[in-house]
Amino acid sequence: MSIKRKNWFLLSFLFIFLLSVEFVIASPGILLKIDIQEGIPEDSSSFQLIDQREIKLYNGKQTVSFQANFSLGVTPTIIPKDLSVPSQKIILTVDLITLAPEAQTIFKEISGKDNEILFLGEVRAKMGRVYKAFLTPKIVENLKEECDLKTGTEQEGWEELPGAHFFFRYVDNSIADFHWRRIKGFAEEEYRRFREVFGFTQPAMDRMEYYLVPCRVNEVVWDRRFDIGLDPVRNKIYVLYNLDQRSLDSPNVGFLLFYRLWGYAPPLLAEGIGGYFSLSHHFTQKLIKNNKFIPLQNLKVTLDYRNQPQPAAFVEACSFVRFLIKEYTLDKFKNFYQQVTDLTFDQVLEKVYGKSLSTLEKEWLSFLDGYKDVEADLRHLATVKMGYRHFNEAQELYEDMLNLFGRDVGTLRSLAYLFYLKGEYDESEKYYLEALNKDSLNTEYLYILGNLNYLKGRYDEARKLYQKVVLLDLAHVEAYIKLGELDLLEGDFLSAQDKFNKAEAMKTPSQDKVDIYLGLGKVLEKLQKPEEAQESFKKALNFSEGFLFDYPEDPLPYLKKGCVFFNLGEMDSAINYLKMAEFLEDRPLYQGRVFLALGKAYEKKDDRKRAEEYYNEVLGLPTGFEEKKEAEELLKSK
């Protein structure tokens, strides 16, 4: 889709899309408890509970969950009470399909009552063993649906784009629509890493269906640990991708790959191999250090694994599996994986490895005791976490790097930038100052420290830092622009004009040209030169087109273009572009600027109520001193 066409669609359908995914419905539904027992078919006393979970079902809608070796689709029908049916009746329409190689299907309708235990049937497992599945439905009068969005190519409003190993499906005009190129790249890179390490090919596998959804759709049960949904039987992945929550960097690709290629195994093994590339040794060492280590005996059965603290169970699984593969070969692990069930764990382990779980655990812990982290691995994962706005996880990694490898200036800079993005400006300043102490003539650090002082309203300190930047680098356009903005704020219009003119004379990208001509236009307005001001704003508009063309996925060009239209007096166009910036922007500093600009634009259109809503949003954000001050003044004005 061309950039021009995409922008038109986004501006036209944005509000409809937002309404459709945020609408919450409450209606009768069911909490369905699923119990899975494993045993030997001819020995009823051998059966033991290995997994138990509770899922939400919505009346008349199918939801698919995955447990043991099967995907279970259930559509409930709640029959209202009447004189002939004194107690409420439930019909569960069920389809159960197992993973290869033990292919089996069960399609049936089961009738029952509220809180009645219903036997679904027996499902073949490995090595002649079976699972028994029991369903217990409980009627809930008002069960809230988080998301009423329906997926699938037949649904209107969905886009489908194929990659080498995936069909990517996402809602037209969503955040994922904007970001799909980086999404495709990340998923394909994950697939490539697994292929290179494990040497598999997939001629028998169809492309994985990869759904990027803006909310947790009802048709799949979501794993809240990673915010993903899996339907391995149908080769489907669901990840959450919206402004605030993105689970693309979860271990979804690895999970699906090994369920499809090797079949089912208890999560200690299946999740362990699926999360193979996580920094599991590093995080397991931290669990041991903090006395939070979970003995492997408590992880080998699915039910026990699920009941342990997360993500501790997951990182230990990944670490243990990596150790087994490194010390005892991939072929041996694959042999173990493809034979084992929850209740045969110890005997199959002894058969394949010739050792008990406690012996292997001691060997693993001894290995971890001597394991040394690689700085590049931590940095790579921190960069990935930053990219998907998982700031707390990235912060932990950067802080670990400082503790393990010393006060490296690059790590200090990364941590400082993280706090800058989060809107924690005091912490950001602290780390930038430490970085500057190691590199006192670094204009990047000086400039950002100037910005931090500017944000806090410490204009004299900001000015000194910007002046130091231009002394060190006479061609530093951004510092001249900031000095011009400070002069404009303080009413020194001729000095501001001089700074913007100096910046204009330099070679600079479209983004800076927009700021220069916007600043000059504001100065010329103050100098009572309206015609020249309008000419300057029109130049800013021309450069904003180039900025948007170069960075169509970035919210900043939409903010800049909206501000230009505001200064040109074209409020409808201003609001359209500012709403696009609002849709895409997740940085608190820029969110504050977007909300302030929208408030002022609605004020110009005599929509005071909406304007005040945006001004109050500004006050609730860690945005700049100037934005908060202006929002407060506009709220007081009538």
KAUR-V600773 format. One record per pair of residues at least 12 apart in sequence whose C-alpha atoms are under 7 Angstrom apart, sorted by the first residue. I is the first residue (numbers start at 1). J is the second residue. D is the distance in Angstrom with one decimal. If there is no record, write none. Layout:
<<I:J:D> <I:J:D>>
//
This chain:
<<10:173:5.4> <11:576:6.3> <11:580:6.9> <14:173:6.8> <21:147:6.0> <21:148:6.8> <21:149:6.3> <21:215:6.7> <22:147:6.9> <24:144:6.7> <24:145:5.7> <24:146:5.6> <24:147:6.5> <25:144:5.6> <25:145:5.2> <26:142:5.3> <26:143:5.3> <26:144:4.2> <26:145:6.2> <27:141:6.6> <27:142:4.8> <27:143:5.5> <27:144:6.6> <28:59:6.5> <28:140:5.7> <28:141:4.4> <28:142:5.0> <28:143:5.7> <29:57:5.7> <29:58:4.6> <29:59:5.3> <29:139:5.9> <29:140:5.2> <29:141:6.4> <29:142:6.8> <29:143:5.4> <30:56:5.9> <30:57:5.0> <30:58:6.4> <30:137:6.1> <30:138:5.3> <30:139:4.6> <30:140:5.5> <31:54:6.4> <31:55:5.7> <31:56:4.8> <31:57:6.3> <31:137:5.8> <31:138:5.1> <31:139:6.5> <31:140:6.9> <32:54:5.4> <32:55:5.3> <32:56:6.3> <32:135:6.6> <32:136:5.6> <32:137:4.4> <32:138:6.2> <33:53:5.7> <33:54:4.3> <33:55:6.6> <33:135:5.8> <33:136:5.0> <33:137:6.4> <34:52:5.6> <34:53:5.4> <34:54:6.1> <34:134:5.8> <34:135:4.9> <34:136:6.6> <35:51:6.0> <35:52:4.6> <35:53:6.9> <35:133:5.8> <35:134:5.1> <35:135:6.6> <36:49:5.8> <36:50:5.9> <36:51:5.1> <36:52:6.3> <36:131:6.3> <36:132:5.7> <36:133:4.8> <36:134:6.6> <37:49:4.2> <37:50:5.5> <37:131:5.4> <37:132:5.1> <37:133:6.6> <38:50:6.5> <38:130:5.8> <38:131:4.5> <38:132:6.4> <39:129:5.8> <39:130:5.7> <39:131:6.6> <40:129:4.9> <40:130:6.2> <41:129:6.5> <41:130:6.3> <50:301:6.2> <50:302:5.8> <50:303:5.3> <50:342:6.9> <51:302:5.6> <51:303:4.5> <52:303:6.4> <55:221:7.0> <57:76:6.8> <58:76:6.9> <59:76:5.4> <59:77:5.5> <59:78:6.5> <60:75:5.8> <60:76:5.6> <60:77:5.5> <61:75:5.3> <61:76:6.9> <62:74:5.3> <62:75:4.2> <62:219:5.9> <63:75:6.6> <63:218:6.2> <63:219:4.2> <63:220:5.2> <63:221:6.8> <64:219:5.9> <64:220:4.7> <64:221:6.1> <65:220:6.0> <65:221:5.1> <66:230:7.0> <66:231:6.3> <68:264:7.0> <69:98:5.6> <69:99:5.7> <69:264:5.2> <70:96:6.5> <70:97:5.4> <70:98:4.0> <70:99:5.8> <71:96:5.8> <71:97:5.6> <71:98:6.3> <71:231:6.3> <71:233:6.2> <72:95:6.0> <72:96:4.6> <72:97:6.8> <73:94:5.7> <73:95:5.1> <73:96:6.3> <74:92:6.3> <74:93:5.7> <74:94:4.7> <74:95:6.6> <75:92:5.7> <75:93:5.1> <75:94:6.6> <76:90:6.9> <76:91:5.8> <76:92:4.6> <76:93:6.3> <77:90:5.8> <77:91:5.1> <77:92:6.4> <78:90:4.8> <78:91:6.6> <88:113:6.4> <88:114:6.8> <89:112:6.0> <89:113:5.0> <90:111:5.7> <90:112:5.3> <90:113:5.7> <91:109:6.6> <91:110:5.6> <91:111:4.5> <91:112:6.4> <92:109:5.6> <92:110:5.1> <92:111:6.4> <93:108:6.1> <93:109:4.5> <93:110:6.5> <94:107:5.7> <94:108:5.4> <94:109:6.0> <95:107:4.5> <95:108:6.7> <97:233:6.8> <98:233:6.6> <99:233:5.5> <99:263:6.0> <100:263:5.9> <101:263:6.9> <102:124:6.7> <114:137:6.0> <114:138:5.2> <114:139:6.1> <115:136:5.7> <115:137:5.4> <115:138:5.0> <116:136:5.7> <116:137:6.7> <117:134:6.6> <117:135:5.8> <117:136:4.6> <118:134:5.6> <118:135:5.0> <118:136:6.0> <119:133:6.3> <119:134:4.6> <119:135:6.4> <120:133:5.4> <120:134:5.5> <120:135:6.7> <121:133:5.8> <126:339:6.6> <126:341:6.9> <146:216:6.6> <147:215:5.8> <147:216:5.8> <147:217:5.3> <147:218:6.6> <148:217:6.5> <148:218:6.9> <149:217:5.9> <150:217:6.9> <157:171:5.9> <157:172:5.4> <158:170:5.7> <158:171:4.5> <158:172:5.3> <159:171:6.0> <159:172:5.7> <163:184:6.8> <165:207:4.8> <165:208:6.3> <166:207:4.8> <166:208:4.6> <166:209:5.8> <166:210:6.3> <167:207:6.3> <167:208:6.1> <167:209:4.8> <167:210:5.8> <168:209:6.3> <168:210:4.8> <168:211:6.1> <169:210:6.0> <169:211:4.9> <169:212:6.2> <170:211:6.0> <170:212:5.1> <170:213:6.2> <175:242:5.8> <175:243:6.8> <175:584:6.9> <176:212:6.5> <176:241:6.3> <178:553:5.5> <179:553:6.6> <190:253:6.9> <191:253:6.9> <208:235:5.3> <208:236:6.0> <209:235:6.2> <209:236:4.7> <209:237:6.2> <210:236:6.1> <210:237:4.9> <210:238:6.1> <211:237:6.0> <211:238:4.7> <211:239:6.2> <212:238:6.1> <212:239:5.2> <212:240:6.0> <212:241:5.8> <213:238:7.0> <213:239:6.3> <213:240:5.2> <213:241:5.7> <214:240:5.8> <214:241:5.1> <214:242:4.9> <215:240:6.2> <216:240:6.7> <226:247:6.5> <226:250:5.8> <227:239:6.6> <227:240:6.4> <227:247:5.8> <228:240:6.7> <228:247:6.8> <228:252:7.0> <232:256:5.7> <232:259:6.4> <232:260:6.4> <237:252:6.9> <243:584:6.7> <243:586:6.3> <244:586:7.0> <246:388:6.1> <251:274:6.4> <251:275:5.5> <254:274:3.9> <254:275:6.2> <255:270:7.0> <255:271:6.3> <255:274:4.4> <258:274:6.6> <262:338:6.4> <265:337:6.0> <265:340:6.4> <265:341:6.1> <266:300:6.9> <266:301:6.6> <266:302:5.8> <266:341:6.3> <266:342:5.8> <267:302:6.2> <268:299:6.3> <268:300:5.9> <268:317:5.0> <269:317:6.6> <269:321:6.6> <269:337:6.8> <271:314:6.9> <271:317:6.8> <271:318:6.9> <272:314:6.8> <272:317:4.4> <272:318:3.7> <272:321:5.5> <273:318:6.2> <273:321:6.2> <275:318:5.7> <276:318:5.6> <276:322:6.5> <280:315:4.9> <280:316:6.6> <280:318:5.7> <280:319:4.8> <281:319:5.2> <281:368:6.8> <282:373:6.5> <283:315:6.6> <284:315:6.3> <284:316:5.8> <285:368:6.7> <300:342:6.6> <300:345:7.0> <301:342:5.0> <302:342:6.8> <320:364:6.7> <323:364:6.4> <332:352:7.0> <336:348:6.7> <336:349:6.7> <336:352:6.1> <375:401:6.9> <378:397:6.3> <382:394:4.6> <382:397:5.9> <382:398:6.9> <391:418:6.9> <395:415:6.7> <398:411:6.3> <398:415:6.3> <409:435:5.3> <409:438:7.0> <412:431:5.7> <412:432:7.0> <412:435:5.9> <413:431:6.8> <413:432:6.2> <413:435:6.3> <415:431:6.9> <416:428:4.3> <416:429:6.9> <416:431:5.0> <416:432:5.6> <421:587:5.8> <422:587:6.8> <422:588:6.7> <423:588:5.9> <423:589:6.4> <423:622:5.3> <423:623:6.8> <425:452:6.6> <429:449:6.4> <429:452:6.8> <432:445:6.2> <432:449:6.9> <443:469:5.5> <446:465:5.9> <446:469:6.4> <447:465:6.6> <447:466:6.0> <447:469:6.4> <447:479:6.8> <450:462:4.3> <450:465:5.2> <450:466:6.0> <455:624:4.3> <455:625:5.4> <456:624:6.2> <456:625:5.2> <457:625:5.3> <457:626:6.7> <463:483:6.5> <466:479:5.3> <466:483:6.8> <475:506:6.9> <477:503:5.3> <480:499:5.6> <480:500:6.8> <480:503:6.0> <481:499:6.7> <481:500:6.0> <481:503:6.6> <481:516:6.5> <483:499:6.7> <484:496:4.2> <484:497:6.9> <484:499:5.0> <484:500:5.8> <485:519:6.9> <488:523:6.8> <493:523:5.9> <497:520:6.2> <497:523:6.4> <500:516:5.7> <500:519:6.9> <500:520:6.3> <503:516:6.9> <504:516:6.5> <510:543:5.2> <510:544:6.7> <510:546:6.1> <510:547:5.3> <511:544:7.0> <511:547:5.6> <513:540:6.7> <513:543:6.3> <514:540:4.5> <514:543:5.7> <514:544:5.9> <517:536:5.3> <517:537:6.1> <517:539:6.4> <517:540:5.1> <518:536:6.8> <518:537:5.7> <518:540:5.9> <518:564:6.9> <520:536:6.5> <521:533:4.2> <521:534:6.6> <521:536:5.0> <521:537:5.6> <534:568:6.7> <537:564:6.3> <537:567:6.9> <537:568:6.6> <540:564:6.7> <541:561:6.5> <541:564:6.0> <544:557:6.6> <544:560:6.8> <544:561:5.6> <555:581:4.6> <555:584:5.3> <555:585:5.4> <556:581:6.7> <558:577:5.1> <558:578:6.1> <558:580:6.3> <558:581:5.2> <559:577:6.6> <559:578:5.4> <559:581:5.4> <559:594:6.4> <561:577:6.6> <562:574:4.1> <562:575:6.5> <562:577:4.9> <562:578:5.1> <563:597:6.9> <566:601:6.7> <571:601:6.0> <575:598:6.4> <575:601:6.6> <578:594:6.4> <578:598:6.4> <581:594:6.8> <582:594:6.3> <588:621:6.1> <588:622:6.0> <588:623:5.9> <589:622:6.5> <589:623:4.3> <589:624:6.5> <592:618:4.8> <592:621:6.4> <592:623:5.3> <592:627:6.9> <593:627:6.6> <595:614:5.2> <595:615:6.7> <595:617:6.8> <595:618:6.1> <596:614:6.4> <596:615:5.9> <596:618:6.4> <596:627:6.9> <596:631:6.6> <598:614:6.8> <599:611:3.9> <599:612:6.6> <599:614:5.1> <599:615:5.9> <612:635:6.3> <615:631:5.1> <615:635:6.8> <618:631:6.7>>
//
